[in-house]
Amino acid sequence: MAHQAHAYHMVDSSPWPLTGATAALLTTSGIAMWFHFNSMILMNIGLTLMLMTMYQWWRDVIREGTFQGHHTPPVQKGLRYGMILFIMSEIFFFIGFFWAFYHSSLAPTPELGGCWPPAGITTLDPFGVPLLNTAVLLASGVTVTWTHHSIMEGERKQAIHSLTLTILLGFYFTLLQAMEYYEAPFTIADGVYGSTFFVATGFHGLHVIIGSSFLTVCLLRQIRYHFTAKHHFGFEAAAWYWHFVDVVWLFLYISIYWWGS
């Protein structure tokens, strides 16, 4: 690479955006094939390519930021703006689901029995598993903040322990959600209630899995001494994302589980 006399990162050409887009196309097409023709081949090819892309792209970014020193203060500022804009786009993504829920529930049509929950729907107890899930996610928000303070104060072991606890709480939430889905007295096919419930909580669950993966990569990086008190934006971005997932769940719990039941 030629010598540069500025603090900005001139990114090298990379094949990973192309392989990532191809993997997304193959995965979504493969899911449709699985639903309609009971064939998982295309979906498995897409998921394999996606996992390979994730590993190699993240490897390159870690190399650029940690070992080659490309993530200077101006570059980190750009990364922060990028993460903020990404989380804002995610907020609007979930606003669509809340809009659909409130549109249907505040003025139920005669087809729903003129009431909410619709006639014939048995709702989940908001003070059972959903309340436990709320406590689990709030606790994980506390432990991820503990991790951040530990990294800033150079407490390496504390950071590893608290981050491990956060990841375990994230996967415990996912397990509880899966059990709740399995035992739910209604399905996604049960009209607008089923579709709004499973799409909103399902996409939130997907975000919890993504956030848990994000934090797991951060844990591996922390174990390998990648983060310092001044240079740890990879973890900060994961923590912001986790807090976003946390807040979305609070709105879901209050709206769909508690008020909606």
N, C-alpha and C positions, 0 to 999 in steps of 0.2 A: 504493500500500500504506500502511496506517495505521502511525503511529509505534509501535515496541515498546520496552518498558523492560526487556527481558531478553535473554540471550545465545543463546536457542534459535531455530531456524529453523522458522517456521510456513510449511510448503510450500504454494505456490499449487496450485489445481486443475490437473491435467495430463491430456491425452488419451492419453499414451504408454503407460501400463500396459494400457489397453484395446486400442490398436492392436497392441501387442506380443503380447498374449494371442491376438488374432485372427490375427496373422501366424504364431504357433506352431501354432495349430489348422490353418490353411490349409497350412502347410508339411508337417506330419506327415500330414494327410489326402492332400496332394498326392504325398508319397513313396509312400503305399499305392496311390494311383491309378497312379503310374508303374510300380510293381512288377507290379500286376495287369492294367492295361489299356494300358500303354506310352504313357500320355499325361502330359506334363510341364507342361501349362498351369497347373493348380492349384498345383503346387509352385513354379513360377516366379513366380506372383502372390504366394504366401506369402513367398518369399525377398526379392522386391522390397519388399514392405511391411515386412519385418523390417529390411532395410538402411536404409530411410527412417526407421523408428522409432529404430533405433540412433543414426543421425546426429543426429536432432533431440533425442532425450532426452539424449544426451551433451553436445550443444551447450548445452542448458538448464542441466545440472548444472555445466558449466565456467563458464557465465555467472554462476550463483549463487555458486559458490565463489571464482572468481578476480576477477571484476569488481564484484560486488555485496556481497562481504564477508560472506555468510551463514554461511560455514564457520568459525565462531568455535571456540576451544578445546573447549567442551563439545560442540559439534556434531561436531567431528573425533573426539572420544572415542567418540561414538555410532557414527560411521562405522567406527572401528577395531573396536568390538565386533561390528558387523554383518559386517565382512569375516572376522573370526575365526570367527563362527558359520557363515558360508557355507562356509569352507574345511573346518570340522568336518563339515558335511553332505556335502561332496564326499569326505571320507575314508571316511565310512560307505557312500557310493555305491560306492567301489572295494573296500571290504571285502567287499561282496556278490559281486564277481567273483572275488576271491581265495578266498572261502569255496567257491564253485562249483568252482574249480580244485582246491583241496586235497581237497574232498569226493570228487571223481572220481579224483584221482591217488593218494591215500594208501591207498585200498581199492578197486582196480579190479575191476569186476564181471566175471563169466565172459564176458559179451558183448564186452568189450574185449580178451579173451584173457588176463585175469588179470594183466596187466602194464601198465606205463606207461613210455613212450608206448604207446598201443594198438597191437595187431598191425596191420601194414600201413601205419603212418604213418612217413614219412621226415621227421625233424625238421630244423630249420634249425641251422646251425653257430653256437653261441653266441659263438665267437671270431672271427667274420667281421663282417658288417655290424652285428649287434646290439652288439658291443663298441665299434665305431666310433661308433655312435649314443650309447652311454653316455658316451664321451669328449667328444662334441659337446655333450651336455646338461650335463655337469659343467663344461665350459669356459664355457658360457653362464651357469651359476650364478655363476662367478667374475666374468664381465664385468658382470652385472647388479649385483653387490655393488660393483664398481668405479664403476659409474654412481651408485649411492646415495651413496658417499663423496664423489664429485666434486660432486654437487648440494649436499651438506651443507657442503662447503668452498668453494663458489662458483666451482668450476672448470667453467665453462659448456662450453667446447670439448671438454674431456675427457669430460664427461657425454654430449655428443652422439656422440662417436666410439665410446665404450664401449657406449652403448645401440644404436647402429647395428650394431655387431658382434654384440650379443646377438640382435637381430632376424634378422640374416643366419644365425646359427647355428641359430635356431629353424626358419627355413624350410629350411635344409639338412637338419636332422633329418627334417622332413616329407617332403622329396624322397627321402631314403634309405629311409624307412619305406614310401613308395609303391612304390619299386623292389623292396623286399623282398616286399611283398604280391604284386606282379606276377609275381615269380619263385618264389614259395613252392610247394613240391611238394604241398601239400594246400590244401583250400578250407574255407570256413565250414560246408559241408555234410558234411564228413568227421567226423561223430559229435561226441562231447563234447570231443575234443581240438581240433578245428577251431573249434567254436563258442566255447569258453572262450578260446582263443588270439586269435581275431579280434575278439571282443567286448571283451575286456580291453585289448588293444593298440590296437584301433580307437578306443575311447572315450578312451584316453590320447592318441592322435594328435589327436583332436578338441580335447582340452584344450590341446595344444601350439599348435594353430592359433588357438584363442581367446586364449591367452596372448600369442602373437605379435602378434595384432591389438591387444590391450590395450597392449602395449609400443610398437607403432607409433603409436597415439594419443598416448602419453606422449612419444614422440620429437617429434611435430609440436608438442605443447604446449611442450616444452623449447626448440625452435627459436624459438617465438613468445614466449619469456620468461614463461611462466605459472608456473614453479616458482621458489621462493626457498629459501634454506637452512632457513628455519623453516616454510615452507608448501608441502608437496609430497606430501600424502597420496595423491593420485591415482597418483603413481609408486610410493609405498610399497606400496599395495594390489596393484599389478601385480607388484612384486618378490616379495611374499609368495606370490602365486598361482604365480609362476614357480618359486620354491623348492619349493612343494608338488608341482608337475608333475615336477620334478627327482627328488624323493624317491620318488614313486610309480613312476617309471621304474626306479629302483634295485631296488625290490621286484619289479617285473615282470621285470627282467632276471635277478635271482637265482632267482626262483621258476619262471617259465615257460620262459625261454630256457636257463638253465644247469642248474638242478636238474631241471626238467621234461623235459630232452632226454636 
